[in-house]
């Protein structure tokens, strides 16, 4: 089936506030959320909404909640749906079996960075900054888990999934998550693969010891640029600390590593530097086109900025690039060449970026000019 996705049949996502979701990019705005603090995973999987989703895919239809993947695929970019299909082949997951094999946990929004592309749901630091600016939509208490929530999560992990995908917030910033990982029995951990998404700003010997018992650890380092631009986009991250931590993490014998880059207007003119850095570190690089917030999309640039970005993209040496890198570059060029900047969208960018720059003591014009 052309539009089939295995995630609703095998996957459970628990968001930072405890809400269940189909996957990390699924739009639940048209459905009433069920929460792990008062709902078991079986109740979620048998809910009316999940029944609707699974039937949609069995009928080979594009469900409206999955628009993120459809948009990316229609623009020639690789979607989560497509990456999952390839991943399931590698992990030898039988898509015909209707059991939980893939669990995604975002135990808390606790995070130490205020990345421009992030939001209150995924970063307590962004939420704190928004409170300071008087624009917050939530309070930190909205992300508090109950004892029942932790019990339901432990019950979910005891269903012996093949893959446990840990996100945040920043996972290495959450003490409760470390305790949960340490409490997974060695015999069960020996059959699991952990996928950890991290900003690589934190690392400890305790985490090193806790992760050694697992069959496989796959680290996805969230890095969108190098040097000063990295520190601007992922404020107040320190580029030297990140590199040092990555070098330490890469010493784990049971681990694989990749870099995940969110392509947006702040970094579209510097992708070549990140490609070269990953090549030097022998790190596989994955590009993902930004969907939200809209004012950071790659086409929201002045004509002068767009010309500079196009020149940069066209001058990237392709001789040693992976095919998916070339595909991203070519599709980005097509988007930039076929679009025009809307004044309202650019003004929205300037308004939001300048507001945060004033709090952080930064200036976006040093990177986009």
C-alpha positions as CSV (number, residue, x, y, z in Angstrom):
1,X,0.0,0.0,0.0
2,X,1.4,3.4,-1.1
3,X,0.4,5.4,2.0
4,X,0.8,2.7,4.7
5,X,2.6,3.6,7.9
6,X,3.5,0.9,10.5
7,X,3.8,3.3,13.4
8,X,0.1,3.2,14.6
9,X,0.2,-0.6,14.7
10,X,3.6,-1.0,16.6
11,X,4.4,2.3,18.2
12,X,3.4,4.3,21.3
13,X,4.6,7.9,21.9
14,X,4.3,9.5,25.4
15,X,4.8,13.2,25.2
16,X,6.4,15.5,27.8
17,X,3.1,16.2,29.5
18,X,2.1,12.5,29.6
19,X,-0.2,12.7,26.6
20,X,-0.3,9.7,24.3
21,X,0.3,10.3,20.6
22,X,0.5,8.3,17.4
23,X,4.1,9.5,16.8
24,X,6.2,12.6,17.4
25,X,5.0,14.5,14.3
26,X,1.3,13.5,14.4
27,X,-1.2,16.4,14.8
28,X,-3.6,15.5,17.6
29,X,-5.5,18.8,17.5
30,X,-8.6,17.1,16.2
31,X,-8.7,14.6,18.9
32,X,-9.2,14.5,22.7
33,X,-5.9,13.5,24.2
34,X,-5.5,10.6,26.6
35,X,-2.8,10.9,29.2
36,X,-0.6,8.2,30.8
37,X,-1.2,9.8,34.2
38,X,-4.8,8.4,34.1
39,X,-4.9,6.0,31.2
40,X,-3.1,2.7,30.4
41,X,-1.4,2.0,27.1
42,X,-4.0,-0.6,26.3
43,X,-6.8,1.9,26.8
44,X,-5.0,4.3,24.4
45,X,-4.4,1.6,21.8
46,X,-8.0,0.6,21.8
47,X,-9.4,4.1,21.8
48,X,-11.7,5.5,19.1
49,X,-9.1,7.7,17.7
50,X,-6.5,5.0,17.3
51,X,-9.1,2.7,15.6
52,X,-9.8,5.6,13.2
53,X,-6.0,6.0,12.4
54,X,-5.3,2.3,11.9
55,X,-8.3,1.9,9.6
56,X,-7.2,4.8,7.6
57,X,-3.9,3.2,6.8
58,X,-5.5,-0.2,6.2
59,X,-7.6,1.6,3.6
60,X,-4.4,3.2,2.2
61,X,-5.7,6.7,2.9
62,X,-3.8,9.8,4.0
63,X,-5.0,10.7,7.4
64,X,-5.1,14.5,8.0
65,X,-3.2,14.1,11.3
66,X,-0.2,12.9,9.4
67,X,0.2,16.0,7.3
68,X,3.8,16.5,8.4
69,X,4.9,13.4,6.5
70,X,2.7,14.1,3.5
71,X,4.1,17.6,3.1
72,X,7.7,16.4,3.3
73,X,7.2,13.6,0.8
74,X,5.3,15.9,-1.6
75,X,8.3,18.3,-1.6
76,X,10.8,15.4,-2.1
77,X,12.1,15.3,1.4
78,X,12.3,12.0,3.5
79,X,9.5,11.7,6.0
80,X,9.4,10.0,9.4
81,X,7.0,7.4,7.8
82,X,9.7,6.5,5.2
83,X,12.5,6.5,7.7
84,X,10.5,4.2,10.0
85,X,9.9,1.7,7.1
86,X,13.7,1.5,6.5
87,X,14.4,1.2,10.2
88,X,11.9,-1.7,10.7
89,X,13.7,-3.6,7.9
90,X,17.0,-3.2,9.7
91,X,15.6,-4.2,13.1
92,X,13.7,-7.1,11.4
93,X,10.3,-5.9,12.8
94,X,7.4,-7.7,11.2
95,X,4.9,-5.1,10.2
96,X,2.1,-7.7,10.1
97,X,2.3,-8.3,13.8
98,X,0.1,-5.9,15.8
99,X,2.1,-5.6,19.0
100,X,4.2,-2.9,20.6
101,X,7.7,-3.1,19.4
102,X,8.6,0.6,19.4
103,X,8.1,3.0,22.4
104,X,8.9,6.7,22.4
105,X,9.3,8.4,25.7
106,X,9.5,12.1,26.3
107,X,9.5,11.9,30.1
108,X,9.7,15.7,30.7
109,X,10.2,19.0,29.0
110,X,13.2,19.6,31.2
111,X,15.9,21.1,29.1
112,X,18.9,23.4,29.5
113,X,18.7,25.1,26.0
114,X,16.5,27.6,24.4
115,X,16.7,26.5,20.8
116,X,15.0,28.9,18.4
117,X,13.0,26.2,16.7
118,X,11.8,24.7,20.0
119,X,8.7,25.3,22.1
120,X,7.4,25.2,25.7
121,X,6.3,21.5,25.3
122,X,9.9,20.4,24.6
123,X,11.9,22.9,26.7
124,X,11.5,24.1,30.2
125,X,14.2,26.7,29.4
126,X,12.0,28.1,26.5
127,X,9.0,28.1,28.9
128,X,11.0,30.0,31.5
129,X,12.1,32.5,28.9
130,X,8.6,32.9,27.6
131,X,7.4,33.6,31.2
132,X,10.1,36.3,31.4
133,X,8.8,37.7,28.1
134,X,5.2,37.5,29.2
135,X,4.2,35.3,26.2
136,X,4.0,31.8,27.9
137,X,1.0,29.6,27.0
138,X,1.7,27.0,29.7
139,X,3.1,26.7,33.3
140,X,5.8,24.2,34.3
141,X,3.3,22.4,36.5
142,X,1.5,21.3,33.3
143,X,4.4,18.8,32.8
144,X,4.3,17.2,36.2
145,X,3.9,13.4,36.1
146,X,1.9,11.5,38.8
147,X,3.0,8.3,40.5
148,X,0.4,6.5,38.5
149,X,1.9,7.9,35.3
150,X,5.3,6.4,36.2
151,X,3.7,3.0,37.0
152,X,1.9,3.0,33.6
153,X,5.2,3.9,31.9
154,X,7.0,1.0,33.7
155,X,4.2,-1.3,32.6
156,X,4.7,-0.2,29.1
157,X,8.4,-0.9,29.2
158,X,7.7,-4.3,30.6
159,X,6.0,-5.3,27.3
160,X,9.5,-5.9,26.0
161,X,9.6,-3.5,23.0
162,X,12.5,-4.0,20.6
163,X,13.2,-0.3,20.4
164,X,12.8,2.4,23.1
165,X,13.1,5.9,21.7
166,X,14.0,8.4,24.4
167,X,13.5,12.1,23.7
168,X,12.9,15.3,25.7
169,X,13.5,17.9,26.8
170,X,17.0,16.8,27.2
171,X,17.1,13.2,28.4
172,X,20.5,13.5,30.2
173,X,19.0,16.4,32.2
174,X,16.2,14.3,33.7
175,X,17.1,12.4,36.9
176,X,13.9,10.3,37.0
177,X,14.6,9.0,33.5
178,X,18.1,7.8,34.6
179,X,16.5,5.9,37.5
180,X,14.0,4.2,35.1
181,X,16.8,3.2,32.8
182,X,18.9,1.8,35.7
183,X,15.9,-0.2,37.0
184,X,15.4,-2.1,33.7
185,X,16.6,-5.7,34.4
186,X,19.8,-6.6,32.5
187,X,18.2,-9.6,30.8
188,X,15.4,-7.4,29.4
189,X,17.9,-4.6,28.5
190,X,19.9,-7.2,26.6
191,X,17.1,-7.5,24.1
192,X,16.4,-3.8,23.7
193,X,17.8,-1.1,21.4
194,X,17.7,2.4,22.8
195,X,17.5,5.4,20.6
196,X,18.4,8.6,22.5
197,X,18.0,12.1,21.1
198,X,20.3,14.4,22.9
199,X,21.7,17.9,22.5
200,X,25.0,16.5,23.8
201,X,25.6,19.3,26.3
202,X,25.5,16.9,29.2
203,X,27.2,13.5,29.9
204,X,28.2,11.6,33.1
205,X,29.8,8.3,34.1
206,X,26.5,7.3,35.7
207,X,24.8,7.4,32.4
208,X,27.7,5.6,30.8
209,X,27.4,2.7,33.2
210,X,23.6,2.6,33.0
211,X,23.7,2.2,29.2
212,X,26.3,-0.5,28.9
213,X,23.8,-3.3,29.6
214,X,21.6,-2.6,26.5
215,X,21.9,-4.6,23.3
216,X,22.4,-1.4,21.3
217,X,22.4,2.3,21.9
218,X,21.8,4.7,19.0
219,X,22.6,8.3,19.8
220,X,21.0,11.0,17.7
221,X,22.9,14.3,18.3
222,X,20.7,17.3,17.7
223,X,23.1,19.7,15.9
224,X,22.0,22.2,13.3
225,X,25.3,24.1,12.7
226,X,28.8,24.4,14.0
227,X,30.8,27.0,16.0
228,X,29.2,30.4,16.7
229,X,26.0,29.7,14.7
230,X,25.4,26.5,16.7
231,X,25.7,28.6,19.9
232,X,23.3,31.1,18.5
233,X,20.7,28.6,17.4
234,X,20.9,26.4,20.5
235,X,21.6,29.1,23.1
236,X,23.3,28.9,25.6
237,X,25.0,25.8,24.3
238,X,28.8,25.7,24.1
239,X,30.2,24.2,20.9
240,X,33.5,23.0,22.5
241,X,31.6,21.2,25.3
242,X,29.3,19.5,22.8
243,X,32.3,18.3,20.8
244,X,34.0,17.0,23.9
245,X,30.9,15.1,25.1
246,X,30.3,13.6,21.7
247,X,33.9,12.3,21.7
248,X,33.3,10.7,25.1
249,X,29.9,9.2,24.2
250,X,31.4,7.7,21.0
251,X,33.6,5.5,23.2
252,X,30.6,3.4,24.2
253,X,31.3,0.0,22.6
254,X,27.6,-0.9,22.1
255,X,26.6,2.3,20.4
256,X,25.9,3.8,17.0
257,X,25.8,7.5,16.2
258,X,24.2,10.0,13.9
259,X,23.6,13.8,13.7
260,X,20.1,15.2,13.2
261,X,19.9,18.7,11.6
262,X,16.7,20.7,11.3
263,X,17.0,22.7,8.1
264,X,15.7,26.2,8.5
265,X,16.4,29.8,7.4
266,X,19.0,30.3,10.1
267,X,21.2,27.5,8.8
268,X,20.3,27.0,5.1
269,X,23.3,29.1,4.2
270,X,25.8,27.0,6.2
271,X,24.9,23.4,5.7
272,X,28.2,22.8,4.0
273,X,30.1,23.4,7.2
274,X,28.0,20.9,9.1
275,X,28.4,18.3,6.4
276,X,32.2,18.7,6.5
277,X,32.3,18.5,10.4
278,X,30.2,15.3,10.3
279,X,32.5,13.9,7.6
280,X,35.6,14.6,9.8
281,X,33.9,13.0,12.8
282,X,32.7,10.0,10.7
283,X,29.1,10.8,11.9
284,X,26.1,10.0,9.6
285,X,24.1,13.1,9.0
286,X,20.3,13.3,8.7
287,X,18.5,16.3,7.4
288,X,14.9,17.2,8.4
289,X,13.0,20.1,6.9
290,X,11.6,22.4,9.5
291,X,7.8,22.5,9.7
292,X,7.2,24.8,12.7
293,X,7.4,27.7,13.5
294,X,6.6,29.0,10.1
295,X,8.7,32.1,10.4
296,X,11.8,29.9,10.4
297,X,11.1,28.0,7.2
298,X,13.9,28.1,4.7
299,X,12.0,30.2,2.2
300,X,11.5,33.1,4.7
301,X,14.5,35.1,3.5
302,X,15.1,38.4,1.8
303,X,16.1,38.2,-1.9
304,X,19.7,39.1,-0.9
305,X,19.8,36.4,1.8
306,X,18.2,33.9,-0.6
307,X,20.9,34.6,-3.2
308,X,23.6,34.0,-0.6
309,X,22.0,30.7,0.5
310,X,21.6,29.5,-3.1
311,X,25.3,30.3,-3.9
312,X,26.3,28.4,-0.8
313,X,24.2,25.3,-1.6
314,X,25.3,25.2,-5.3
315,X,29.0,25.4,-4.2
316,X,28.9,22.5,-1.8
317,X,31.3,19.8,-3.0
318,X,29.1,16.8,-4.0
319,X,31.8,14.4,-4.9
320,X,31.7,12.5,-1.6
321,X,28.1,13.2,-0.5
322,X,25.5,10.6,0.3
323,X,22.5,10.5,-2.1
324,X,20.1,11.8,0.6
325,X,22.3,14.8,1.2
326,X,22.3,15.7,-2.5
327,X,18.5,15.2,-2.5
328,X,18.1,17.7,0.4
329,X,20.4,20.2,-1.3
330,X,18.7,19.9,-4.7
331,X,15.2,20.2,-3.1
332,X,16.2,23.2,-1.0
333,X,17.5,24.9,-4.1
334,X,14.2,24.2,-5.9
335,X,12.2,25.7,-3.0
336,X,14.4,28.8,-2.8
337,X,14.4,29.4,-6.5
338,X,10.6,29.0,-6.8
339,X,9.5,31.1,-3.8
340,X,9.2,34.7,-2.9
341,X,9.3,36.2,0.5
342,X,6.1,37.5,2.0
343,X,6.6,40.7,4.0
344,X,4.3,39.6,6.8
345,X,6.2,36.3,7.4
346,X,9.6,38.1,7.4
347,X,8.3,40.7,9.8
348,X,7.1,37.8,12.0
349,X,10.7,36.4,12.0
350,X,12.2,39.8,12.9
351,X,9.7,40.3,15.7
352,X,10.2,36.9,17.3
353,X,14.0,36.6,16.8
354,X,14.6,40.2,18.0
355,X,12.5,39.7,21.1
356,X,14.7,36.7,22.1
357,X,17.9,38.4,21.1
358,X,17.2,41.2,23.5
359,X,16.9,38.7,26.4
360,X,19.9,36.6,25.4
361,X,22.2,39.5,24.3
362,X,22.5,38.2,20.7
363,X,21.9,39.6,17.3
364,X,20.6,37.5,14.4
365,X,22.1,40.0,11.9
366,X,25.5,38.5,12.6
367,X,24.3,35.3,11.0
368,X,21.6,36.4,8.5
369,X,22.4,39.6,6.6
